[in-house]
Amino acid sequence: ERCTRFHVFCAHHLCELDMMSFDQKINNENMSKCIQTLKHLYDDLREKNVMCCNEAEFMAYDILLGLREGDVLRQVLRYPQHVRDSPEVKFAVSTFSALDENNYVRFFRLARSTTLLNASLLHRYFPLMRSNALRTMAAAFTTLKSSCRLPLTELQR
């Protein structure tokens, strides 16, 4: 669990370093492997009737890591009921929904209201959501005959 948290933290906080200093792809691969190992560990322990108090946190990280994959909801349905009903997984599913629906307002509100590690994982989706937001605003303020000016200060807000 500590290794996974370390990779999540690094994913955001070292993302601006050059590839010689920090390789995002290798970090993502290692983070995914850590999460997969934890999934197997949680499954094995569940068979022995041992519940892990942090399972929901790490299943939420797994969801947040793969928000652009189409089978997120199917993945969540395979989780045990107590994990599916946890606030962490519900947050991750809400974030998936916001991204999937291109609801940039809800996405950024969720990102602003979450934990440091969740926000660190969500950071990878910021450029996508920002470009989608600009595309949506441009379409909303432009017609075939005319365009409306949108002050830069409004865009920054």
N, C-alpha and C positions, 0 to 999 in steps of 0.2 A: 504494500500500500504506500509506503514511503517513497519507493522508487517511482511509482506512478505519479504521485503528487509532484515529485521533483521534475519529471518530464513535462507535466502540465504547466508548472511554473516557468520552466525554461522555454516552452513553446511561445510564450508571449514576450517574456522579459529579455530574451536574447535574440528575438527575431530580426532585429535590425543589424546584427553583426554580419560581417562578410562570411562566405562559406568556409573559408579557411579557419575561422574561429568557432563557428557554430553551423552545423548542417541541419536545417529544419526537417529535411526528409528522413534522415537517420533518427532524429529525435522522435518523429511521428511513428516510425517503424518500431522503435523501442517502446514507446508509450503503448502502442497497440498490442505488442507482445506482452507487456506487463498486464494490461487489462484482460487479455485472453487467459493468461495464467491465473489471474484472480478469479475469473469466471469458473474455470475448472476447479480451483480450490474451494470456492463457495459451493459449487455443486457437490463435490466430494464430502464436504463438511455437513451439508444439508442432509445427505444420505445417512449420516451418523447422528442426526437430530441436533446438530450444533449450528446455531444461528450466529451470523457475523453482523455486528452492529453497523459496520461501515459499507455493507454490500450495496445499499441504495445509492450512496455517494458515488461509488465507482461504476455502477451501471448507468448513472446519469452522465458521468464523464464519457462513457462509451457511446451513449446517444449523441452527446454534444460533439463528439469527434466525427460522427458520421451523419450530420444533419442533411447533407446533400444526397445521401443514399435513399432510395425509394422504399426500403423495407423497414423503416424505423418502427412503425406501429406494429408490424408483425413481430419484430424483435422484442418489443415491450410486452407483447402478449405472452411470450415465453418465460417472462420473469415470474417468480413467485408472487402471490397476491400482496404480501406485505411490502415487497419492493415496488410493485406497480403503484400501490397506494401512498408511497412515501412522498413527502414534499419535494425531495431532490429529483425524483423521476418525473413527477408532475410538472416541475419547472422545465425540465429538459423537453418534455413532450410539448409544452406550451411554446417553447422556443422553436422547436421543429415546425409547429403549426404556423407561427409567425413568419418563419423563413419560407416555408412552402407556399404560403398565401401571399408572399411578397408584401407583408404588412411591416414596413420598416419602422413605423412609429412604435408598434408593440414590441418589435424585436429590440430596438434600442432602449426602450423602457425596461424590458426584462434584463438586458445586459447591464443597465445602470443599477438595478436593484439586487443584483446577485452577489455571490461570494467572489473573492479574488480569483480562485482557481476556475470557477465557472466562466468568469469574464475573460480569463486568460485563454480558455478554449474558444470562446465566442469571438475573440479578436480576429481569428482567421477569416471570419465571414463578414467583417466590417467593409472591406472594399466592395464586395459583391452587393451588400445591402445599400451601401452609399450610391453605387452606380444605378441600382434599381430605383432608388428614391429619386435621383436626378432625372432618370428617364420618365418616371411617373409624373414628376412635377413639370417637366418640359411638355409632356403630352397634355397635361391639365391646363397649362397656361398658353397653349398654342392652338390656333384653329387654322383652317385652310386659308381664310381671308386675312387674318391678322394675328399678331402675337401680343401678349401682355407682358409688360416688364415686371420682373420679380426682383426686388432689391436684394443685393448680396447679403445684407444683414439678416434678412428673412431666411435665406438658405443656410446661413451659419447657425442660426438658432435651431 
